Each structure stands twice: as C-alpha cells, then as structure tokens.
Amino acid sequence: MAVQTVETSPATGATAATGTPAVDFGPASGLSCRECGTRFELGPIFACAECFGPLEVAYDLPLGDPEALRKKIESGPANIWRYAPLLPVPADVADKPNLNPGWTKLVKADNLAREIGVEPGKLFVKDDSGNPTHSFKDRVVAQALEAARAFGFTTLSCSSTGNLAGAVGAAAARAGFRSCVFIPHDLEQGKVVMAAVYGGELVGIEGNYDDVNRFCSELIGDPLGEGWGFVNVNLRPYYGEGSKTLAYEICEQLGWVLPDQLVIPIASGSQLTKIDKGLKELIALGLVEDKPYKIFGAQAEGCSPVSAAFKAGQDVVRPQKPNTIAKSLAIGNPADGPYVLDIARRTGGAVEDVDDQQVVDAIKLLARTEGIFAETAGGVTVGVTRKLVEAGLIDPALTTVVLNTGDGLKTLDAVAETSQASATIKPSLEAFRSAGLAG
Amino acid sequence: MSVNVRIPTILRTYTGGKAEVAAEGGTLGEVIADLEKKHTGIAARVLDDQGKLRRFVNVYVNDDDVRFEQGLATATPDGAGVSIIPAVAGGC
C-alpha cells in the first residue's frame, strides 16, 4: 500500500526537535503547528515554541487502496480501534488495557425529525452516551492514555468540567495508572461522584473551568507536575485525535457516506475541528465520496463566545465569564474558537446558541421523542438544531447528524424540577381511576 | 514597579531555564519590553508583528486575564505576579 503524507495544516516550516518517542505511534509522523506550520517531533508538547499555536498530529496515512483499508476497518473490533490505521497509536493498541470506547449508536430519529420539521429518514442522533463512562470523553482519553504509556508517564491528569474527570479516572484505573484530576468546585453532584468513584484523586478548585485550566497549565511547568500526563494539556495533540473517530463512525454507519450537515457542541472547539479533520481524511483516503458538507457549532447562550464572534463576523473570540446550566460546555476562553469560526464559514455552516430554558426543553424533547436522555450538552445541540431548522439554515431535506455527547444521568438537576411523578396514589384501582391516568 | 513573571516551559530557553524572573514596568506592555531587554527574543514569541498579544497567549496579572482588563495597557502594581500561559490547553 502506497504511503503519502496527508496534512490539514499549513505548509511546514522549520523543524524543532523535542525528544524521541519510546514506542510506535503508528501512522503519526510528527507534530505540526496549526498556526505557523512549524514541525516538531512527536513528544509530550502542545504549544508551538515559535508562536504558541496549537500542535496537532501529522500523518503518513495509508493512501492508495481504499477498498483494502475499508475491509480492514470493517473487520476490526467494535470500538475506536477499528480505526487504528488512522490514529496515533501502535497497531496492537487493542491488546492493551483500556476502556475500548466507541462504535456508539447512530440513531435514526424520525420522531424528533417530525417534531422539528426535518424530513423523516434524514435526521440522526450520534448517541455517545453509550461510551464506558457515558460521554464522548472516553474516545479522547483512550488516545491520551496511549501517548502517556509511550512517554513513560505514570500519573494521568486533566482539567475538567466533569465528564473528562470521570473518563480519566476510569481509564487510569483500567490501565494501572495513578490519576489526579481537577474540577471546578461547584460541579453537578452526578459528575463529582462519577469522577471520584474510580479511586483516583479528585481536586475541586475554587473557581470556574478557565481558572482550573490556568492552574493545570501552571502545574505542568512546575516540578510538582513532573512526570504527569495531562490529557488535555501536554498530551492534547494526541487526545484531540480521538474526536476524529466520531467522524469515521458516522460516515461508516451511514454506509461510508458523508453526512450533509452536522451539529456539534462547542466547549473548547477541539471536537468540532477534529471531526472536520476526520471527514477530510476520509475524503483524502477515498473511503467516502467527496461532496460538500456543512458544520454547525452549538453553544449555550450563557457561554457563547464563539457564537457571538460568528454572528458579529469577527475572527477573534472574545472570552466570556460562563453562566449556564450546560457546564460541560462552559469554557469561556475556548482554545480552538478561531478554528471553529474558520470551519463554520468554510463549509457554509453557522454557530448558534440557545438559552438555558431551551436547553431543558430540548433535553425533554429528545427524551420523549427518541428515548434518549441527553446531558445538557445534548440539549444544546438539539435546541440549536431546532433553531437552525426554523431559521432555514439547516436544510430539512438533507441528512443531518446531531451529536449527543453525554448521558442525562450526569445532569439530573437540569430537568429534575419538571420531571417528577405524574401522581402519587394509594395502591388501588379506584385511586388510579380517580387520578385520570388510565389513558 | 517590580513584578514577578512566571515563564511557561516553551519560553524558558530565553530565561536560562528559569520558571520565574523579575521585570520592571508599570503596565504589561512595559513589563514585556523589560523582559525583552533582559531575555532577548522573548517579546517576539509573545507579541505578533503588530505588537499585540498573540491570540494563543494568555497573560494574567495576579488573577486577572488581561483580555478582560486593558490588554497590554493593564497596570502591573509593584509586587504583582504576571503569568504567561499557552492558551491552547484544556477543553474537549
């Protein structure tokens, strides 16, 4: 099979050495600055030494025989490792202890489609609540875990809005790593419990997510953090690649076809940019037929710096102080915001936001129409989808995939007040008849 | 005004490996100019061609993100802590 370099980054500039990886990173050929193109060797680094831009993994992807590659993928395991030839992991990654996430359901959402004015058969929900710790974070953590192994780290860490903390704790437990994760002190109780139960250290920081993130960035440059693999800091280039598997799965589950429209939540914006990267790779590899697709970003109004910049026609994302129930998306200073703007504009998509009441309404809408209980981030994507259909920005006749990235059990508070028992009655037929619920 | 500046790992090649250095200046802009005098090359990493903070650099004066303050004109009181941090960390 011929091997060529496929890059989604700007042209490469100078090369800067940063150390040699201890093990095999599969098709990954190096790190490339997304801003200035400077190349670096694979290492536990995340920001460009020239311009501070984000580093991302560059590949020598297996071009030339898409049919053979498709067969190889289809005969792989029912998890993200079926795509190992396209990820920065060794070929035997599936044999190592990890949570084996992915291959979650793509649900044809005809009931929801009818409710929001999309043609039945055209609307799908990619339900990533089906992952081992009930959010998409297992995908990215699995990549970071492999990088942590390669670089010889023994402690796995992160800054988290909750879901990531649980995913790191669980992955560390399975793989035999120590974990120490950092969260804002006021997270939803469900997420705190889900992060603490795996037995690692869980530290609440007095502040919001951006404060936690700043703390972790300082910790990593301090001897206190030496030998630690922060999945979304010094392992971030590898971690982010896990989100590409959402793109791969969606296309494979649609029969190796690109969706026409995708609605993706935005926190830092990394997931959206990596899904776009994944779609472009599938096109370059010949695994799907090239055709236009539109990417829509979804935010909560109480933390909508990217949406605000999109609507104002700006390239710069001005940070906000978050105030929303969608805490998993409450990143006021989104690292990949500028790239989200580029992608939404390049593909003809948009970035939109919904308020907290619309988030709650959308969670309940998805639950009652499709039997999927989404966390607040899923309420954001479904709410934004409805808004974009009403605004005529999403074409109801074309295939649309909406992401649900987490389980509603983690954010029960969002809907608890309005989701209670219909009645409390004595255990008698007469009482039931009197309650008027016999249907 | 003398301040303490926390230097991220990727800029420590300019500070001889030091994680924290002293600098003078009444505003962030003046502090960066003083850093450049003492550690030549560092300003070009932090500022773009127009002399503005690069978009992937976060700077805090004490606990305040200068983007919520006055940017390079943000006052740096005597004894303040200035922290330069890559902005690309975190998130999903």
Interface residues (C-beta under 8 A of the other chain):
Chain A: E35 I45 F46 A47 C48 A49 E50 C51 F52 G53 P54 L55 F136 K137 V140 S159 N163 L164 Y209 D210 D211 N213 R214 C216 S217 E218 I220 G221 D222 F230 N232 V233 R236 S243 A267 S268 G269 S270 Q271 V316 R318 P319 K321 S328 I331 N333 P334 A335 D336 P338 T405
Chain B: R6 I7 P8 T9 I10 T13 A19 R45 V46 R54 R55 F56 V57 N58 Y60 D63 D65 R67 F68 S83 I85 P86 A87 V88 A89 G90 G91 C92
